[in-house]
Amino acid sequence: MILPTKHIEAGRSIIGVGAALLSHLDHPWTITALWEKVRQLPQIGTFERFTLAIDFLYMIDAVEFNNGLLQRRSK
């Protein structure tokens, strides 16, 4: 589920969902506000997939969580 397979499209894999989330993280967001912004995107699908993608992005150090706000990690 992290990587696309012949049964899971690239956009619906955790990496694909993470890419969609990163494209919407143009400034810091609360988790709730980000969910409200992206929940209608077809690749996001469910809150479970949304949280798994955020967890994945945090594990690979692509995002950071400061003062209740999620933001892209600065280089």
CHARMM-style PDB file with segment names, atoms N, HN, CA, C and O in Angstrom:
ATOM      1  N   MET     1       0.817  -1.199   0.000  1.00  0.00      PROA
ATOM      2  CA  MET     1       0.000   0.000   0.000  1.00  0.00      PROA
ATOM      3  C   MET     1       0.859   1.260   0.000  1.00  0.00      PROA
ATOM      4  O   MET     1       0.398   2.317  -0.431  1.00  0.00      PROA
ATOM      5  N   ILE     2       2.092   1.166   0.473  1.00  0.00      PROA
ATOM      6  HN  ILE     2       2.467   0.307   0.822  1.00  0.00      PROA
ATOM      7  CA  ILE     2       2.959   2.346   0.432  1.00  0.00      PROA
ATOM      8  C   ILE     2       3.339   2.649  -1.006  1.00  0.00      PROA
ATOM      9  O   ILE     2       3.263   3.794  -1.451  1.00  0.00      PROA
ATOM     10  N   LEU     3       3.745   1.622  -1.724  1.00  0.00      PROA
ATOM     11  HN  LEU     3       3.807   0.692  -1.362  1.00  0.00      PROA
ATOM     12  CA  LEU     3       4.123   1.768  -3.128  1.00  0.00      PROA
ATOM     13  C   LEU     3       2.987   1.297  -4.025  1.00  0.00      PROA
ATOM     14  O   LEU     3       2.187   0.450  -3.627  1.00  0.00      PROA
ATOM     15  N   PRO     4       2.913   1.848  -5.241  1.00  0.00      PROA
ATOM     16  CA  PRO     4       1.889   1.358  -6.161  1.00  0.00      PROA
ATOM     17  C   PRO     4       2.190  -0.075  -6.610  1.00  0.00      PROA
ATOM     18  O   PRO     4       3.351  -0.479  -6.685  1.00  0.00      PROA
ATOM     19  N   THR     5       1.162  -0.818  -6.899  1.00  0.00      PROA
ATOM     20  HN  THR     5       0.219  -0.490  -6.838  1.00  0.00      PROA
ATOM     21  CA  THR     5       1.282  -2.173  -7.430  1.00  0.00      PROA
ATOM     22  C   THR     5       0.338  -2.281  -8.615  1.00  0.00      PROA
ATOM     23  O   THR     5      -0.259  -1.289  -9.034  1.00  0.00      PROA
ATOM     24  N   LYS     6       0.205  -3.475  -9.149  1.00  0.00      PROA
ATOM     25  HN  LYS     6       0.690  -4.281  -8.809  1.00  0.00      PROA
ATOM     26  CA  LYS     6      -0.736  -3.631 -10.267  1.00  0.00      PROA
ATOM     27  C   LYS     6      -2.181  -3.501  -9.795  1.00  0.00      PROA
ATOM     28  O   LYS     6      -3.080  -3.299 -10.612  1.00  0.00      PROA
ATOM     29  N   HSD     7      -2.416  -3.614  -8.480  1.00  0.00      PROA
ATOM     30  HN  HSD     7      -1.686  -3.778  -7.817  1.00  0.00      PROA
ATOM     31  CA  HSD     7      -3.767  -3.486  -7.938  1.00  0.00      PROA
ATOM     32  C   HSD     7      -4.029  -2.128  -7.293  1.00  0.00      PROA
ATOM     33  O   HSD     7      -5.180  -1.775  -7.036  1.00  0.00      PROA
ATOM     34  N   ILE     8      -2.967  -1.364  -7.029  1.00  0.00      PROA
ATOM     35  HN  ILE     8      -2.032  -1.650  -7.238  1.00  0.00      PROA
ATOM     36  CA  ILE     8      -3.104  -0.048  -6.402  1.00  0.00      PROA
ATOM     37  C   ILE     8      -2.494   0.993  -7.333  1.00  0.00      PROA
ATOM     38  O   ILE     8      -1.306   0.927  -7.650  1.00  0.00      PROA
ATOM     39  N   GLU     9      -3.299   1.948  -7.769  1.00  0.00      PROA
ATOM     40  HN  GLU     9      -4.264   2.002  -7.511  1.00  0.00      PROA
ATOM     41  CA  GLU     9      -2.820   3.014  -8.648  1.00  0.00      PROA
ATOM     42  C   GLU     9      -1.797   3.874  -7.914  1.00  0.00      PROA
ATOM     43  O   GLU     9      -1.813   3.958  -6.686  1.00  0.00      PROA
ATOM     44  N   ALA    10      -0.910   4.508  -8.669  1.00  0.00      PROA
ATOM     45  HN  ALA    10      -0.897   4.440  -9.666  1.00  0.00      PROA
ATOM     46  CA  ALA    10       0.127   5.349  -8.069  1.00  0.00      PROA
ATOM     47  C   ALA    10      -0.481   6.471  -7.225  1.00  0.00      PROA
ATOM     48  O   ALA    10       0.024   6.772  -6.143  1.00  0.00      PROA
ATOM     49  N   GLY    11      -1.542   7.080  -7.702  1.00  0.00      PROA
ATOM     50  HN  GLY    11      -1.952   6.835  -8.581  1.00  0.00      PROA
ATOM     51  CA  GLY    11      -2.176   8.174  -6.969  1.00  0.00      PROA
ATOM     52  C   GLY    11      -2.858   7.752  -5.686  1.00  0.00      PROA
ATOM     53  O   GLY    11      -3.069   8.577  -4.797  1.00  0.00      PROA
ATOM     54  N   ARG    12      -3.203   6.489  -5.575  1.00  0.00      PROA
ATOM     55  HN  ARG    12      -3.031   5.818  -6.298  1.00  0.00      PROA
ATOM     56  CA  ARG    12      -3.889   6.004  -4.380  1.00  0.00      PROA
ATOM     57  C   ARG    12      -2.958   5.294  -3.404  1.00  0.00      PROA
ATOM     58  O   ARG    12      -3.391   4.876  -2.330  1.00  0.00      PROA
ATOM     59  N   SER    13      -1.688   5.154  -3.764  1.00  0.00      PROA
ATOM     60  HN  SER    13      -1.336   5.494  -4.636  1.00  0.00      PROA
ATOM     61  CA  SER    13      -0.721   4.595  -2.824  1.00  0.00      PROA
ATOM     62  C   SER    13      -0.383   5.662  -1.786  1.00  0.00      PROA
ATOM     63  O   SER    13      -0.691   6.837  -1.982  1.00  0.00      PROA
ATOM     64  N   ILE    14       0.240   5.266  -0.700  1.00  0.00      PROA
ATOM     65  HN  ILE    14       0.491   4.311  -0.541  1.00  0.00      PROA
ATOM     66  CA  ILE    14       0.584   6.227   0.348  1.00  0.00      PROA
ATOM     67  C   ILE    14       1.546   7.279  -0.199  1.00  0.00      PROA
ATOM     68  O   ILE    14       1.448   8.452   0.161  1.00  0.00      PROA
ATOM     69  N   ILE    15       2.466   6.876  -1.058  1.00  0.00      PROA
ATOM     70  HN  ILE    15       2.546   5.923  -1.351  1.00  0.00      PROA
ATOM     71  CA  ILE    15       3.379   7.849  -1.665  1.00  0.00      PROA
ATOM     72  C   ILE    15       2.603   8.839  -2.531  1.00  0.00      PROA
ATOM     73  O   ILE    15       2.890  10.036  -2.502  1.00  0.00      PROA
ATOM     74  N   GLY    16       1.643   8.368  -3.287  1.00  0.00      PROA
ATOM     75  HN  GLY    16       1.410   7.396  -3.310  1.00  0.00      PROA
ATOM     76  CA  GLY    16       0.829   9.247  -4.124  1.00  0.00      PROA
ATOM     77  C   GLY    16      -0.021  10.200  -3.315  1.00  0.00      PROA
ATOM     78  O   GLY    16      -0.134  11.378  -3.654  1.00  0.00      PROA
ATOM     79  N   VAL    17      -0.621   9.699  -2.245  1.00  0.00      PROA
ATOM     80  HN  VAL    17      -0.529   8.742  -1.970  1.00  0.00      PROA
ATOM     81  CA  VAL    17      -1.420  10.556  -1.369  1.00  0.00      PROA
ATOM     82  C   VAL    17      -0.512  11.580  -0.697  1.00  0.00      PROA
ATOM     83  O   VAL    17      -0.882  12.746  -0.563  1.00  0.00      PROA
ATOM     84  N   GLY    18       0.680  11.148  -0.273  1.00  0.00      PROA
ATOM     85  HN  GLY    18       0.981  10.200  -0.382  1.00  0.00      PROA
ATOM     86  CA  GLY    18       1.640  12.073   0.331  1.00  0.00      PROA
ATOM     87  C   GLY    18       2.034  13.179  -0.631  1.00  0.00      PROA
ATOM     88  O   GLY    18       2.162  14.336  -0.229  1.00  0.00      PROA
ATOM     89  N   ALA    19       2.228  12.834  -1.897  1.00  0.00      PROA
ATOM     90  HN  ALA    19       2.125  11.894  -2.223  1.00  0.00      PROA
ATOM     91  CA  ALA    19       2.558  13.840  -2.904  1.00  0.00      PROA
ATOM     92  C   ALA    19       1.422  14.853  -3.060  1.00  0.00      PROA
ATOM     93  O   ALA    19       1.666  16.053  -3.193  1.00  0.00      PROA
ATOM     94  N   ALA    20       0.195  14.367  -3.043  1.00  0.00      PROA
ATOM     95  HN  ALA    20      -0.003  13.393  -2.935  1.00  0.00      PROA
ATOM     96  CA  ALA    20      -0.958  15.272  -3.131  1.00  0.00      PROA
ATOM     97  C   ALA    20      -1.008  16.201  -1.913  1.00  0.00      PROA
ATOM     98  O   ALA    20      -1.301  17.389  -2.047  1.00  0.00      PROA
ATOM     99  N   LEU    21      -0.725  15.659  -0.734  1.00  0.00      PROA
ATOM    100  HN  LEU    21      -0.487  14.693  -0.625  1.00  0.00      PROA
ATOM    101  CA  LEU    21      -0.723  16.491   0.466  1.00  0.00      PROA
ATOM    102  C   LEU    21       0.377  17.534   0.410  1.00  0.00      PROA
ATOM    103  O   LEU    21       0.156  18.695   0.754  1.00  0.00      PROA
ATOM    104  N   LEU    22       1.562  17.126  -0.023  1.00  0.00      PROA
ATOM    105  HN  LEU    22       1.741  16.182  -0.302  1.00  0.00      PROA
ATOM    106  CA  LEU    22       2.666  18.096  -0.119  1.00  0.00      PROA
ATOM    107  C   LEU    22       2.340  19.228  -1.082  1.00  0.00      PROA
ATOM    108  O   LEU    22       2.745  20.368  -0.857  1.00  0.00      PROA
ATOM    109  N   SER    23       1.619  18.929  -2.142  1.00  0.00      PROA
ATOM    110  HN  SER    23       1.290  18.002  -2.325  1.00  0.00      PROA
ATOM    111  CA  SER    23       1.264  19.983  -3.090  1.00  0.00      PROA
ATOM    112  C   SER    23       0.288  20.994  -2.487  1.00  0.00      PROA
ATOM    113  O   SER    23       0.183  22.118  -2.979  1.00  0.00      PROA
ATOM    114  N   HSD    24      -0.426  20.608  -1.429  1.00  0.00      PROA
ATOM    115  HN  HSD    24      -0.341  19.695  -1.029  1.00  0.00      PROA
ATOM    116  CA  HSD    24      -1.364  21.520  -0.776  1.00  0.00      PROA
ATOM    117  C   HSD    24      -0.778  22.186   0.471  1.00  0.00      PROA
ATOM    118  O   HSD    24      -1.427  23.036   1.080  1.00  0.00      PROA
ATOM    119  N   LEU    25       0.416  21.813   0.845  1.00  0.00      PROA
ATOM    120  HN  LEU    25       0.944  21.122   0.350  1.00  0.00      PROA
ATOM    121  CA  LEU    25       1.048  22.417   2.025  1.00  0.00      PROA
ATOM    122  C   LEU    25       1.854  23.652   1.615  1.00  0.00      PROA
ATOM    123  O   LEU    25       3.072  23.695   1.789  1.00  0.00      PROA
ATOM    124  N   ASP    26       1.160  24.650   1.072  1.00  0.00      PROA
ATOM    125  HN  ASP    26       0.171  24.615   0.931  1.00  0.00      PROA
ATOM    126  CA  ASP    26       1.816  25.876   0.648  1.00  0.00      PROA
ATOM    127  C   ASP    26       2.138  26.800   1.816  1.00  0.00      PROA
ATOM    128  O   ASP    26       2.981  27.689   1.689  1.00  0.00      PROA
ATOM    129  N   HSD    27       1.491  26.603   2.926  1.00  0.00      PROA
ATOM    130  HN  HSD    27       0.807  25.881   3.030  1.00  0.00      PROA
ATOM    131  CA  HSD    27       1.800  27.296   4.176  1.00  0.00      PROA
ATOM    132  C   HSD    27       1.369  26.385   5.324  1.00  0.00      PROA
ATOM    133  O   HSD    27       0.682  25.392   5.083  1.00  0.00      PROA
ATOM    134  N   PRO    28       1.751  26.693   6.563  1.00  0.00      PROA
ATOM    135  CA  PRO    28       1.382  25.807   7.683  1.00  0.00      PROA
ATOM    136  C   PRO    28      -0.135  25.698   7.856  1.00  0.00      PROA
ATOM    137  O   PRO    28      -0.868  26.680   7.737  1.00  0.00      PROA
ATOM    138  N   TRP    29      -0.582  24.463   8.141  1.00  0.00      PROA
ATOM    139  HN  TRP    29       0.014  23.665   8.237  1.00  0.00      PROA
ATOM    140  CA  TRP    29      -2.002  24.176   8.343  1.00  0.00      PROA
ATOM    141  C   TRP    29      -2.170  23.354   9.615  1.00  0.00      PROA
ATOM    142  O   TRP    29      -1.264  22.623  10.014  1.00  0.00      PROA
ATOM    143  N   THR    30      -3.322  23.477  10.240  1.00  0.00      PROA
ATOM    144  HN  THR    30      -4.058  24.071   9.916  1.00  0.00      PROA
ATOM    145  CA  THR    30      -3.673  22.516  11.279  1.00  0.00      PROA
ATOM    146  C   THR    30      -4.090  21.244  10.554  1.00  0.00      PROA
ATOM    147  O   THR    30      -4.439  21.279   9.374  1.00  0.00      PROA
ATOM    148  N   ILE    31      -4.051  20.129  11.261  1.00  0.00      PROA
ATOM    149  HN  ILE    31      -3.768  20.100  12.219  1.00  0.00      PROA
ATOM    150  CA  ILE    31      -4.456  18.859  10.644  1.00  0.00      PROA
ATOM    151  C   ILE    31      -5.909  18.938  10.188  1.00  0.00      PROA
ATOM    152  O   ILE    31      -6.249  18.478   9.098  1.00  0.00      PROA
ATOM    153  N   THR    32      -6.759  19.518  11.018  1.00  0.00      PROA
ATOM    154  HN  THR    32      -6.484  19.892  11.903  1.00  0.00      PROA
ATOM    155  CA  THR    32      -8.185  19.629  10.691  1.00  0.00      PROA
ATOM    156  C   THR    32      -8.400  20.484   9.448  1.00  0.00      PROA
ATOM    157  O   THR    32      -9.176  20.116   8.566  1.00  0.00      PROA
ATOM    158  N   ALA    33      -7.715  21.625   9.375  1.00  0.00      PROA
ATOM    159  HN  ALA    33      -7.085  21.923  10.092  1.00  0.00      PROA
ATOM    160  CA  ALA    33      -7.883  22.505   8.216  1.00  0.00      PROA
ATOM    161  C   ALA    33      -7.372  21.846   6.942  1.00  0.00      PROA
ATOM    162  O   ALA    33      -7.989  21.977   5.884  1.00  0.00      PROA
ATOM    163  N   LEU    34      -6.251  21.139   7.037  1.00  0.00      PROA
ATOM    164  HN  LEU    34      -5.751  21.032   7.896  1.00  0.00      PROA
ATOM    165  CA  LEU    34      -5.726  20.444   5.861  1.00  0.00      PROA
ATOM    166  C   LEU    34      -6.687  19.348   5.413  1.00  0.00      PROA
ATOM    167  O   LEU    34      -6.927  19.178   4.217  1.00  0.00      PROA
ATOM    168  N   TRP    35      -7.237  18.607   6.371  1.00  0.00      PROA
ATOM    169  HN  TRP    35      -7.042  18.745   7.342  1.00  0.00      PROA
ATOM    170  CA  TRP    35      -8.218  17.566   6.033  1.00  0.00      PROA
ATOM    171  C   TRP    35      -9.421  18.176   5.316  1.00  0.00      PROA
ATOM    172  O   TRP    35      -9.888  17.637   4.313  1.00  0.00      PROA
ATOM    173  N   GLU    36      -9.917  19.288   5.825  1.00  0.00      PROA
ATOM    174  HN  GLU    36      -9.538  19.727   6.639  1.00  0.00      PROA
ATOM    175  CA  GLU    36     -11.074  19.934   5.191  1.00  0.00      PROA
ATOM    176  C   GLU    36     -10.735  20.396   3.778  1.00  0.00      PROA
ATOM    177  O   GLU    36     -11.596  20.382   2.899  1.00  0.00      PROA
ATOM    178  N   LYS    37      -9.496  20.803   3.554  1.00  0.00      PROA
ATOM    179  HN  LYS    37      -8.796  20.815   4.268  1.00  0.00      PROA
ATOM    180  CA  LYS    37      -9.083  21.275   2.240  1.00  0.00      PROA
ATOM    181  C   LYS    37      -8.971  20.130   1.232  1.00  0.00      PROA
ATOM    182  O   LYS    37      -9.339  20.298   0.069  1.00  0.00      PROA
ATOM    183  N   VAL    38      -8.470  18.971   1.660  1.00  0.00      PROA
ATOM    184  HN  VAL    38      -8.172  18.835   2.604  1.00  0.00      PROA
ATOM    185  CA  VAL    38      -8.158  17.900   0.707  1.00  0.00      PROA
ATOM    186  C   VAL    38      -9.132  16.727   0.733  1.00  0.00      PROA
ATOM    187  O   VAL    38      -8.989  15.807  -0.072  1.00  0.00      PROA
ATOM    188  N   ARG    39     -10.082  16.728   1.599  1.00  0.00      PROA
ATOM    189  HN  ARG    39     -10.198  17.476   2.253  1.00  0.00      PROA
ATOM    190  CA  ARG    39     -10.945  15.549   1.771  1.00  0.00      PROA
ATOM    191  C   ARG    39     -11.738  15.188   0.517  1.00  0.00      PROA
ATOM    192  O   ARG    39     -12.117  14.028   0.357  1.00  0.00      PROA
ATOM    193  N   GLN    40     -11.997  16.119  -0.356  1.00  0.00      PROA
ATOM    194  HN  GLN    40     -11.690  17.062  -0.226  1.00  0.00      PROA
ATOM    195  CA  GLN    40     -12.773  15.839  -1.567  1.00  0.00      PROA
ATOM    196  C   GLN    40     -11.921  15.329  -2.729  1.00  0.00      PROA
ATOM    197  O   GLN    40     -12.456  14.918  -3.759  1.00  0.00      PROA
ATOM    198  N   LEU    41     -10.589  15.354  -2.563  1.00  0.00      PROA
ATOM    199  HN  LEU    41     -10.154  15.688  -1.726  1.00  0.00      PROA
ATOM    200  CA  LEU    41      -9.727  14.847  -3.633  1.00  0.00      PROA
ATOM    201  C   LEU    41      -9.907  13.335  -3.758  1.00  0.00      PROA
ATOM    202  O   LEU    41      -9.908  12.634  -2.746  1.00  0.00      PROA
ATOM    203  N   PRO    42     -10.059  12.824  -4.970  1.00  0.00      PROA
ATOM    204  CA  PRO    42     -10.311  11.388  -5.135  1.00  0.00      PROA
ATOM    205  C   PRO    42      -9.181  10.500  -4.625  1.00  0.00      PROA
ATOM    206  O   PRO    42      -9.451   9.404  -4.134  1.00  0.00      PROA
ATOM    207  N   GLN    43      -7.929  10.935  -4.724  1.00  0.00      PROA
ATOM    208  HN  GLN    43      -7.710  11.825  -5.123  1.00  0.00      PROA
ATOM    209  CA  GLN    43      -6.826  10.096  -4.254  1.00  0.00      PROA
ATOM    210  C   GLN    43      -6.729  10.044  -2.736  1.00  0.00      PROA
ATOM    211  O   GLN    43      -6.145   9.102  -2.199  1.00  0.00      PROA
ATOM    212  N   ILE    44      -7.274  11.009  -2.035  1.00  0.00      PROA
ATOM    213  HN  ILE    44      -7.748  11.774  -2.471  1.00  0.00      PROA
ATOM    214  CA  ILE    44      -7.228  10.994  -0.569  1.00  0.00      PROA
ATOM    215  C   ILE    44      -8.186   9.930  -0.041  1.00  0.00      PROA
ATOM    216  O   ILE    44      -7.801   9.086   0.769  1.00  0.00      PROA
ATOM    217  N   GLY    45      -9.407   9.974  -0.493  1.00  0.00      PROA
ATOM    218  HN  GLY    45      -9.720  10.660  -1.150  1.00  0.00      PROA
ATOM    219  CA  GLY    45     -10.359   8.925  -0.148  1.00  0.00      PROA
ATOM    220  C   GLY    45     -10.850   8.951   1.284  1.00  0.00      PROA
ATOM    221  O   GLY    45     -11.940   9.459   1.546  1.00  0.00      PROA
ATOM    222  N   THR    46     -10.085   8.424   2.212  1.00  0.00      PROA
ATOM    223  HN  THR    46      -9.199   8.011   1.999  1.00  0.00      PROA
ATOM    224  CA  THR    46     -10.550   8.283   3.586  1.00  0.00      PROA
ATOM    225  C   THR    46      -9.609   9.000   4.550  1.00  0.00      PROA
ATOM    226  O   THR    46      -8.468   9.315   4.214  1.00  0.00      PROA
ATOM    227  N   PHE    47     -10.116   9.246   5.745  1.00  0.00      PROA
ATOM    228  HN  PHE    47     -11.044   8.990   6.017  1.00  0.00      PROA
ATOM    229  CA  PHE    47      -9.297   9.879   6.775  1.00  0.00      PROA
ATOM    230  C   PHE    47      -8.136   8.967   7.163  1.00  0.00      PROA
ATOM    231  O   PHE    47      -7.055   9.443   7.510  1.00  0.00      PROA
ATOM    232  N   GLU    48      -8.363   7.662   7.104  1.00  0.00      PROA
ATOM    233  HN  GLU    48      -9.241   7.275   6.823  1.00  0.00      PROA
ATOM    234  CA  GLU    48      -7.296   6.709   7.423  1.00  0.00      PROA
ATOM    235  C   GLU    48      -6.128   6.861   6.447  1.00  0.00      PROA
ATOM    236  O   GLU    48      -4.973   6.905   6.868  1.00  0.00      PROA
ATOM    237  N   ARG    49      -6.418   6.938   5.170  1.00  0.00      PROA
ATOM    238  HN  ARG    49      -7.357   6.902   4.828  1.00  0.00      PROA
ATOM    239  CA  ARG    49      -5.358   7.102   4.174  1.00  0.00      PROA
ATOM    240  C   ARG    49      -4.666   8.454   4.338  1.00  0.00      PROA
ATOM    241  O   ARG    49      -3.451   8.558   4.166  1.00  0.00      PROA
ATOM    242  N   PHE    50      -5.438   9.483   4.670  1.00  0.00      PROA
ATOM    243  HN  PHE    50      -6.425   9.398   4.809  1.00  0.00      PROA
ATOM    244  CA  PHE    50      -4.893  10.821   4.945  1.00  0.00      PROA
ATOM    245  C   PHE    50      -3.896  10.773   6.098  1.00  0.00      PROA
ATOM    246  O   PHE    50      -2.792  11.306   5.984  1.00  0.00      PROA
ATOM    247  N   THR    51      -4.274  10.140   7.207  1.00  0.00      PROA
ATOM    248  HN  THR    51      -5.171   9.707   7.299  1.00  0.00      PROA
ATOM    249  CA  THR    51      -3.374  10.087   8.365  1.00  0.00      PROA
ATOM    250  C   THR    51      -2.162   9.194   8.101  1.00  0.00      PROA
ATOM    251  O   THR    51      -1.063   9.498   8.563  1.00  0.00      PROA
ATOM    252  N   LEU    52      -2.349   8.100   7.368  1.00  0.00      PROA
ATOM    253  HN  LEU    52      -3.242   7.853   6.993  1.00  0.00      PROA
ATOM    254  CA  LEU    52      -1.206   7.262   7.016  1.00  0.00      PROA
ATOM    255  C   LEU    52      -0.200   8.035   6.161  1.00  0.00      PROA
ATOM    256  O   LEU    52       1.009   7.891   6.338  1.00  0.00      PROA
ATOM    257  N   ALA    53      -0.696   8.846   5.244  1.00  0.00      PROA
ATOM    258  HN  ALA    53      -1.679   8.963   5.100  1.00  0.00      PROA
ATOM    259  CA  ALA    53       0.197   9.639   4.394  1.00  0.00      PROA
ATOM    260  C   ALA    53       0.932  10.695   5.212  1.00  0.00      PROA
ATOM    261  O   ALA    53       2.121  10.929   4.994  1.00  0.00      PROA
ATOM    262  N   ILE    54       0.242  11.331   6.147  1.00  0.00      PROA
ATOM    263  HN  ILE    54      -0.724  11.140   6.325  1.00  0.00      PROA
ATOM    264  CA  ILE    54       0.907  12.313   7.009  1.00  0.00      PROA
ATOM    265  C   ILE    54       1.966  11.624   7.860  1.00  0.00      PROA
ATOM    266  O   ILE    54       3.073  12.142   8.008  1.00  0.00      PROA
ATOM    267  N   ASP    55       1.642  10.475   8.415  1.00  0.00      PROA
ATOM    268  HN  ASP    55       0.743  10.054   8.295  1.00  0.00      PROA
ATOM    269  CA  ASP    55       2.631   9.717   9.188  1.00  0.00      PROA
ATOM    270  C   ASP    55       3.844   9.373   8.331  1.00  0.00      PROA
ATOM    271  O   ASP    55       4.982   9.516   8.777  1.00  0.00      PROA
ATOM    272  N   PHE    56       3.605   8.924   7.114  1.00  0.00      PROA
ATOM    273  HN  PHE    56       2.681   8.808   6.752  1.00  0.00      PROA
ATOM    274  CA  PHE    56       4.697   8.576   6.213  1.00  0.00      PROA
ATOM    275  C   PHE    56       5.567   9.792   5.911  1.00  0.00      PROA
ATOM    276  O   PHE    56       6.795   9.706   5.948  1.00  0.00      PROA
ATOM    277  N   LEU    57       4.933  10.921   5.613  1.00  0.00      PROA
ATOM    278  HN  LEU    57       3.936  10.991   5.583  1.00  0.00      PROA
ATOM    279  CA  LEU    57       5.688  12.140   5.317  1.00  0.00      PROA
ATOM    280  C   LEU    57       6.513  12.579   6.534  1.00  0.00      PROA
ATOM    281  O   LEU    57       7.626  13.083   6.384  1.00  0.00      PROA
ATOM    282  N   TYR    58       5.971  12.388   7.717  1.00  0.00      PROA
ATOM    283  HN  TYR    58       5.067  11.978   7.839  1.00  0.00      PROA
ATOM    284  CA  TYR    58       6.716  12.729   8.930  1.00  0.00      PROA
ATOM    285  C   TYR    58       7.904  11.786   9.120  1.00  0.00      PROA
ATOM    286  O   TYR    58       8.989  12.220   9.506  1.00  0.00      PROA
ATOM    287  N   MET    59       7.700  10.513   8.854  1.00  0.00      PROA
ATOM    288  HN  MET    59       6.818  10.160   8.541  1.00  0.00      PROA
ATOM    289  CA  MET    59       8.778   9.531   9.019  1.00  0.00      PROA
ATOM    290  C   MET    59       9.936   9.772   8.055  1.00  0.00      PROA
ATOM    291  O   MET    59      11.093   9.536   8.404  1.00  0.00      PROA
ATOM    292  N   ILE    60       9.637  10.233   6.859  1.00  0.00      PROA
ATOM    293  HN  ILE    60       8.697  10.424   6.575  1.00  0.00      PROA
ATOM    294  CA  ILE    60      10.718  10.486   5.902  1.00  0.00      PROA
ATOM    295  C   ILE    60      11.222  11.928   5.994  1.00  0.00      PROA
ATOM    296  O   ILE    60      12.015  12.370   5.162  1.00  0.00      PROA
ATOM    297  N   ASP    61      10.760  12.650   7.006  1.00  0.00      PROA
ATOM    298  HN  ASP    61      10.116  12.291   7.682  1.00  0.00      PROA
ATOM    299  CA  ASP    61      11.235  14.003   7.310  1.00  0.00      PROA
ATOM    300  C   ASP    61      10.849  15.023   6.238  1.00  0.00      PROA
ATOM    301  O   ASP    61      11.579  15.988   6.010  1.00  0.00      PROA
ATOM    302  N   ALA    62       9.715  14.818   5.586  1.00  0.00      PROA
ATOM    303  HN  ALA    62       9.122  14.034   5.771  1.00  0.00      PROA
ATOM    304  CA  ALA    62       9.242  15.751   4.569  1.00  0.00      PROA
ATOM    305  C   ALA    62       8.376  16.859   5.168  1.00  0.00      PROA
ATOM    306  O   ALA    62       8.239  17.932   4.580  1.00  0.00      PROA
ATOM    307  N   VAL    63       7.793  16.594   6.340  1.00  0.00      PROA
ATOM    308  HN  VAL    63       7.904  15.723   6.817  1.00  0.00      PROA
ATOM    309  CA  VAL    63       6.969  17.591   7.028  1.00  0.00      PROA
ATOM    310  C   VAL    63       7.392  17.665   8.493  1.00  0.00      PROA
ATOM    311  O   VAL    63       8.037  16.762   9.026  1.00  0.00      PROA
ATOM    312  N   GLU    64       7.007  18.766   9.116  1.00  0.00      PROA
ATOM    313  HN  GLU    64       6.484  19.499   8.682  1.00  0.00      PROA
ATOM    314  CA  GLU    64       7.252  18.903  10.549  1.00  0.00      PROA
ATOM    315  C   GLU    64       5.997  19.459  11.200  1.00  0.00      PROA
ATOM    316  O   GLU    64       5.169  20.092  10.546  1.00  0.00      PROA
ATOM    317  N   PHE    65       5.873  19.217  12.474  1.00  0.00      PROA
ATOM    318  HN  PHE    65       6.546  18.703  13.005  1.00  0.00      PROA
ATOM    319  CA  PHE    65       4.705  19.626  13.237  1.00  0.00      PROA
ATOM    320  C   PHE    65       5.192  20.543  14.347  1.00  0.00      PROA
ATOM    321  O   PHE    65       5.834  20.087  15.293  1.00  0.00      PROA
ATOM    322  N   ASN    66       4.892  21.836  14.236  1.00  0.00      PROA
ATOM    323  HN  ASN    66       4.371  22.206  13.467  1.00  0.00      PROA
ATOM    324  CA  ASN    66       5.328  22.815  15.225  1.00  0.00      PROA
ATOM    325  C   ASN    66       4.154  23.664  15.677  1.00  0.00      PROA
ATOM    326  O   ASN    66       3.405  24.193  14.856  1.00  0.00      PROA
ATOM    327  N   ASN    67       4.001  23.790  16.982  1.00  0.00      PROA
ATOM    328  HN  ASN    67       4.610  23.360  17.649  1.00  0.00      PROA
ATOM    329  CA  ASN    67       2.953  24.639  17.560  1.00  0.00      PROA
ATOM    330  C   ASN    67       1.576  24.343  17.000  1.00  0.00      PROA
ATOM    331  O   ASN    67       0.784  25.257  16.769  1.00  0.00      PROA
ATOM    332  N   GLY    68       1.286  23.063  16.779  1.00  0.00      PROA
ATOM    333  HN  GLY    68       1.929  22.320  16.966  1.00  0.00      PROA
ATOM    334  CA  GLY    68      -0.026  22.649  16.299  1.00  0.00      PROA
ATOM    335  C   GLY    68      -0.236  22.807  14.807  1.00  0.00      PROA
ATOM    336  O   GLY    68      -1.351  22.625  14.318  1.00  0.00      PROA
ATOM    337  N   LEU    69       0.824  23.145  14.067  1.00  0.00      PROA
ATOM    338  HN  LEU    69       1.730  23.293  14.464  1.00  0.00      PROA
ATOM    339  CA  LEU    69       0.705  23.352  12.629  1.00  0.00      PROA
ATOM    340  C   LEU    69       1.619  22.390  11.880  1.00  0.00      PROA
ATOM    341  O   LEU    69       2.768  22.168  12.262  1.00  0.00      PROA
ATOM    342  N   LEU    70       1.084  21.835  10.819  1.00  0.00      PROA
ATOM    343  HN  LEU    70       0.151  22.016  10.509  1.00  0.00      PROA
ATOM    344  CA  LEU    70       1.841  20.954   9.944  1.00  0.00      PROA
ATOM    345  C   LEU    70       2.374  21.786   8.791  1.00  0.00      PROA
ATOM    346  O   LEU    70       1.632  22.547   8.170  1.00  0.00      PROA
ATOM    347  N   GLN    71       3.660  21.641   8.506  1.00  0.00      PROA
ATOM    348  HN  GLN    71       4.263  21.023   9.010  1.00  0.00      PROA
ATOM    349  CA  GLN    71       4.246  22.387   7.399  1.00  0.00      PROA
ATOM    350  C   GLN    71       5.309  21.569   6.707  1.00  0.00      PROA
ATOM    351  O   GLN    71       5.844  20.610   7.263  1.00  0.00      PROA
ATOM    352  N   ARG    72       5.607  21.968   5.470  1.00  0.00      PROA
ATOM    353  HN  ARG    72       5.172  22.747   5.018  1.00  0.00      PROA
ATOM    354  CA  ARG    72       6.697  21.305   4.737  1.00  0.00      PROA
ATOM    355  C   ARG    72       7.995  21.570   5.477  1.00  0.00      PROA
ATOM    356  O   ARG    72       8.199  22.657   6.018  1.00  0.00      PROA
ATOM    357  N   ARG    73       8.847  20.607   5.499  1.00  0.00      PROA
ATOM    358  HN  ARG    73       8.682  19.724   5.059  1.00  0.00      PROA
ATOM    359  CA  ARG    73      10.146  20.757   6.139  1.00  0.00      PROA
ATOM    360  C   ARG    73      11.023  21.648   5.275  1.00  0.00      PROA
ATOM    361  O   ARG    73      11.147  21.431   4.069  1.00  0.00      PROA
ATOM    362  N   SER    74      11.622  22.640   5.890  1.00  0.00      PROA
ATOM    363  HN  SER    74      11.520  22.816   6.869  1.00  0.00      PROA
ATOM    364  CA  SER    74      12.519  23.528   5.149  1.00  0.00      PROA
ATOM    365  C   SER    74      13.849  22.837   4.937  1.00  0.00      PROA
ATOM    366  O   SER    74      14.309  22.085   5.796  1.00  0.00      PROA
ATOM    367  N   LYS    75      14.453  23.085   3.822  1.00  0.00      PROA
ATOM    368  HN  LYS    75      14.079  23.696   3.124  1.00  0.00      PROA
ATOM    369  CA  LYS    75      15.714  22.405   3.484  1.00  0.00      PROA
ATOM    370  C   LYS    75      16.885  22.986   4.207  1.00  0.00      PROA
ATOM    371  OT1 LYS    75      18.012  22.524   4.030  1.00  0.00      PROA
TER     372      LYS     75
END
